[in-house]
Amino acid sequence: MVQAFILIQTEVGKAAAVAREIAQLKGVTQAEDVTGPYDVIVRAEARNVDELGKLVVARVQSVEGITRTLTCPIVHL
C-alpha cells in the first residue's frame, strides 16, 4: 500500500467545495481545507505508485476549481 499527502491550491473561494468533492473519491482517506500556501490537504492511498498517479491525474486533478497539486508520497525511514 502506498500512501501520500496531496497538497492542493484552488481558485479563490473554492477550497471547501473542492475538499468536499475530493473526500468522496475512492482512495481518499481524508480531505481538509486549510490556511497557508495550500488550500486543501488530502491523504490518499493506493495499491502502488502507478495507481496513486492515476488517482491524482485522472480523478483529483479533474475536480473543478483546482489550480495546482503537489503529491508527497509517505516514506517510512
N, C-alpha and C positions, 0 to 999 in steps of 0.2 A: 504494500500500500504506500502510495506517495501522497504526502500532504503538502499544502502550500498556503501562504497568505497572498492574496491578490489585492494590491493597493490600487484604488480607482480614483481618478479625477472625473468630475462630472460638469455639465453645464450648470451655471448659476441657478440655484433653487431646485435642482433635480436630485439631490443626494438621497432624500428619504424615499422617493419613488423608485430610484434605482436599487437601493438596498432592499426594499420590499420585493421587487421583481426578482432580483438575483437570489434572494433567500428561498425562492420556490424551485430553483433549478436542482436537478438531480446531481449529486456530487458536492453541493454546497452545504457545509455543516453550520455555518454562521455568517451573517452579513449585518454589519453595523454602520450607520452613518456617524461620522466623527468630525472633529475640527482639526485644522492644521493643513499641511500641504496636500493631503489626500482627503477626499470627501467620504469615501466608503472603504472599509476594510473587510475582506471576505476570507474566511477559512474554507478551504476545499480539499477534497481527497479524490483519488482515482487509483485504479489498479496499477498503472505505470505512468511514466513520463509522457508517453505518446497520448494516452487518454487524458491526462491533465492538460496537455497542449490543446487538444480538441475541445475540451470543456471551455478553456479560456477563449480560444479563437472563434469557435463556432457558436457558442451559446452566451458566454458572458459579454464579449465584445459586441454582440448583436443587440444588446439591450439599449433602447433609445435613451439618450442623454449622457452616455459615456464619451469622454473625450480622450482618455488615455488610461492604460493599465500597466502595472508593473507586477510581475509574478515572482514571488520569492519562495522557492521550494524549501521545506523544512529539512534540515540535516541533523543527524544525531552523532555528535563527535565523541 
